Amino acid sequence: MANDPSYSEITSRYWSPAVFSKNVIEHTKSNLVVANAVNTEYPDNAYKGYICYIPVMTAASAAEVTAGTELTASDTTTTGTSITMDQWYGSRVETSEQIDAQTYINYLEKGAQSCAYAIAKQVDTALGALFSSLGGYSTSAYGSDGQTLTDDIILVLMTTLDEADVPEDERSIICDPSSKADLLTIDKFVRNDYIRGAPVATGQFGNIYNMKVLITNNLTAVTSGTGNYGCMLHRDALGLAMSKEPYSQMIPMPWEHQTVFQVKVIYGVGELRDSFGVPFYTRHA
C-alpha cells in the first residue's frame, strides 16, 4: 500500500530537515619520511642571505714518529658545500562570511590542516627528487627499473656504503609499498630463527641490518618507467635548510567579505655527501 504523503513529498516539502555530519572525510595522505631521515641541523631563521655554506671535514693522516723530528700537521679541511634556499612555497584556503554563517563544520580549520600537509609534502618531495643523483648516479639507480627488492640487493647497497666508510649509525632505507611487499617475502625478516630478538611482527617495519626502513608513497617516479627511486642513505647524504620555517597567516579581509588562511615556507635542499647514499629502483610506483 502506498504511503500518503510519500517519502519524497515529505522531504521536498521540508518536513524532514537535512542533517549534516560533523565528521569530514579527509583526503588521502602519504607518509612523509624523507625530511626526518636527512640532516636538518643547520640553524633556522638565524641568518640573512639565501645560501647556507657548510664546511666539510676530511680525514687526518698518521705518520711514523721519529725522534727529534716534528710531526707534519694535517689539513682536515676540504672544499665545502652549500644549500641555496631559493624555494618559496605556499598553500592557501579561504572562506566567506556566508560560508561561516551557514556551515556546521569549521571549514577553515580543516583547510588549514590540509595546507600544512601540502607544505610538508612539498619539502619531502624536493628531498626525494635528489635520490637519483646520489652515489655517483645521474638520474639513475642501482639495478633495473621494476626490479624486486631482494636481500642480495640490500647487501650490495649496504656494502657500497661500508666501502665508502659511511658510518653505520643513522642509516635508513627509504622505499615504497611495493618494496615493503618484497621485503615481507624474505625469510630472514619474518622468521625468528634467522634473527636475534623479535621478528618483524605482522609486517610492521622497524630495522633491517641496523637500518631504519621507511615506507612512503611520495617517492619520485622513474620517467617513462614502472618504479620509483628508493634510496639507502646516511642522514648526512642530503641536507635541508630553511631560511624561514613553515609559518601560518590568518588574514581577515572584511572588504572582500572573507577570511584567508595560508601556510608558507622558504627553504633549500642539497646533496652534502654523494657517497653517503645509493639509489635503487623499486618494483612499482
C-alpha positions in Angstrom: 0.0 0.0 0.0 1.4 3.4 -1.0 2.2 6.0 1.7 0.4 9.3 1.5 2.2 11.6 1.8 5.1 9.8 0.2 8.7 10.0 1.5 9.7 12.2 -1.5 6.8 14.6 -0.7 7.8 14.8 2.9 11.4 15.7 2.1 10.6 18.0 -0.8 8.2 20.0 1.4 10.8 20.4 4.1 9.1 18.3 6.8 12.2 16.2 7.2 15.3 18.5 7.5 18.7 17.7 6.1 21.2 16.5 8.7 24.9 17.4 8.2 27.7 15.2 9.6 30.2 16.8 12.0 32.8 14.5 10.5 34.7 15.2 7.4 36.3 12.6 5.2 39.9 13.7 4.8 41.9 13.4 1.6 44.5 10.7 1.4 47.9 11.5 2.7 51.3 9.9 2.0 53.7 9.1 4.8 56.3 11.9 4.7 59.5 10.3 5.9 62.4 11.8 3.9 62.8 15.1 5.8 63.3 13.3 9.1 65.9 11.0 7.6 68.3 13.7 6.4 70.4 16.4 8.1 68.4 19.4 9.3 70.9 20.7 11.8 71.5 24.0 10.1 70.1 27.0 12.0 66.6 28.0 11.1 65.7 31.7 10.9 69.2 32.5 12.2 70.8 34.3 9.3 70.1 36.5 6.4 71.0 35.7 2.8 69.9 32.9 0.6 72.9 30.5 0.7 73.9 28.3 3.6 77.6 27.5 3.5 78.6 24.2 5.1 82.2 23.3 6.0 83.3 19.8 5.2 85.9 17.8 7.0 88.4 15.4 5.5 90.4 12.7 7.3 93.7 13.4 9.1 96.7 11.2 8.3 99.1 9.4 10.7 102.9 9.2 10.3 105.6 7.2 12.0 107.3 9.1 14.8 111.0 9.8 14.5 112.8 11.1 17.5 113.9 14.8 17.0 111.5 15.3 14.1 108.2 17.2 14.3 105.1 15.6 13.1 103.6 17.3 10.0 100.2 18.8 10.7 97.2 17.5 8.8 94.9 19.8 7.0 91.5 18.4 7.8 89.5 20.9 5.8 88.3 20.4 2.2 86.1 22.0 -0.3 82.8 22.9 1.4 79.3 22.6 0.2 76.3 24.8 0.3 72.5 24.8 0.1 70.7 27.5 -1.8 67.5 28.5 -0.1 65.6 29.7 -3.1 62.4 27.7 -2.8 59.4 29.7 -1.6 56.1 27.8 -1.5 52.7 28.5 0.0 49.3 26.9 0.3 46.0 28.8 0.8 42.4 28.3 1.6 39.7 30.9 2.1 36.1 31.1 3.4 33.4 33.7 3.0 31.3 35.2 5.7 28.3 33.4 4.2 30.0 30.0 4.5 31.0 30.7 8.1 27.4 31.7 8.9 25.7 28.7 7.1 28.0 25.7 7.6 28.1 23.5 10.6 31.7 22.4 10.2 34.7 24.8 10.6 35.9 24.7 7.0 38.9 27.0 7.7 40.2 24.7 10.4 40.1 21.6 8.2 41.5 23.6 5.2 44.4 24.8 7.4 45.4 21.3 8.2 45.4 20.4 4.6 47.6 23.5 3.8 50.1 22.4 6.5 50.3 18.9 5.0 50.8 20.4 1.4 53.8 22.4 2.6 55.4 19.4 4.4 54.8 17.2 1.3 56.5 19.8 -0.9 59.6 19.8 1.2 59.6 16.0 1.4 59.2 15.7 -2.4 62.1 18.1 -3.1 64.4 15.9 -1.0 63.2 12.7 -2.6 63.9 14.1 -6.0 67.7 14.1 -5.1 67.9 10.4 -4.6 68.7 9.6 -8.2 71.8 11.8 -8.2 73.5 10.2 -5.1 76.2 7.6 -5.2 77.7 8.8 -8.5 74.4 8.2 -10.4 72.8 10.8 -12.6 69.0 10.3 -12.9 69.6 6.6 -12.5 69.9 4.0 -9.8 71.3 0.6 -8.9 69.7 -2.4 -10.7 66.9 -2.2 -13.2 63.6 -0.4 -13.3 60.8 -2.6 -11.9 63.1 -4.9 -10.0 62.1 -6.8 -6.9 63.9 -5.6 -3.8 65.8 -8.7 -2.6 68.2 -9.5 0.3 71.0 -9.6 -2.2 70.3 -6.0 -3.4 70.1 -4.8 0.2 73.5 -6.4 0.9 75.1 -4.8 -2.2 73.8 -1.4 -1.3 75.0 -1.8 2.3 78.4 -3.0 1.1 78.7 0.1 -1.1 78.2 2.3 1.9 80.5 0.3 4.0 83.3 0.5 1.4 82.9 4.3 1.4 83.4 4.4 5.2 79.9 5.7 5.7 79.0 5.5 9.5 76.7 2.6 10.3 74.5 4.7 12.6 71.8 6.9 11.3 71.3 5.0 8.0 67.9 4.4 6.5 66.3 2.5 3.7 63.6 4.6 2.1 61.2 2.7 -0.2 57.7 2.4 -1.4 54.8 0.0 -0.7 55.9 -2.4 -3.5 59.3 -2.7 -1.7 57.6 -3.3 1.6 55.7 -6.2 0.0 59.0 -7.5 -1.4 60.7 -7.4 2.0 57.9 -9.4 3.5 58.8 -12.3 1.3 62.3 -12.5 2.6 62.6 -15.3 5.2 65.1 -13.7 7.5 62.9 -10.7 8.1 60.0 -12.7 9.3 61.4 -15.9 10.8 62.6 -15.9 14.3 65.3 -18.5 13.8 67.2 -16.1 11.4 67.4 -13.1 13.6 68.0 -12.1 17.2 65.1 -10.9 19.2 61.6 -10.5 17.9 60.9 -10.9 14.2 59.1 -8.4 12.1 55.7 -8.8 13.6 52.7 -8.7 11.3 54.7 -6.8 8.7 55.4 -3.8 11.0 58.8 -2.4 9.9 61.5 -1.5 12.3 65.1 -2.0 11.5 66.9 -4.2 8.9 70.6 -4.7 9.3 70.5 -1.9 11.9 68.9 0.5 9.4 65.5 2.1 9.7 63.1 1.0 7.0 60.8 3.9 6.0 57.8 3.4 3.7 56.4 6.2 1.7 54.1 6.7 -1.3 55.8 10.0 -2.0 58.9 9.0 -4.0 60.0 10.3 -7.4 58.8 8.0 -10.2 61.1 6.8 -12.9 60.5 8.8 -16.1 58.7 6.5 -18.6 59.3 3.6 -16.2 57.4 1.4 -13.8 59.1 2.0 -10.5 60.3 4.8 -8.1 63.7 5.8 -6.9 64.3 4.4 -3.5 67.4 5.0 -1.5 69.7 3.6 1.2 71.4 6.6 2.8 73.0 8.1 5.8 71.5 11.3 7.2 74.5 13.4 6.0 73.9 12.4 2.4 71.3 15.2 2.0 70.6 18.5 3.8 67.6 20.6 4.4 68.0 24.3 5.3 65.2 26.7 6.0 65.5 30.5 5.7 62.1 30.7 7.3 60.4 27.7 8.8 56.8 26.9 7.8 54.6 29.8 9.1 50.9 30.4 9.0 48.9 33.6 8.5 45.2 34.1 9.1 44.1 37.2 7.3 40.6 38.7 7.8 39.5 40.5 4.7 36.2 42.2 5.5 36.4 44.4 2.4 36.2 41.2 0.4 33.8 39.5 2.9 36.1 36.6 3.5 39.0 35.2 5.7 42.1 33.8 4.2 44.4 31.2 5.8 47.8 30.4 4.3 51.0 28.5 5.1 54.3 29.3 3.6 58.0 28.2 3.8 61.3 29.4 2.4 63.8 26.5 2.2 66.5 24.8 0.2 67.7 21.2 -0.2 71.0 19.9 -1.4 73.4 17.0 -1.7 76.0 17.1 1.1 78.0 13.8 0.6 77.5 12.0 -2.6 78.9 8.7 -1.4 76.6 8.6 1.6 73.7 7.4 -0.4 72.9 4.7 -3.0 69.6 4.9 -5.0 67.9 1.8 -6.2 64.9 1.1 -8.5 61.7 -0.1 -6.9 59.3 -2.6 -8.5 56.2 -0.4 -8.8 55.4 3.3 -8.5 
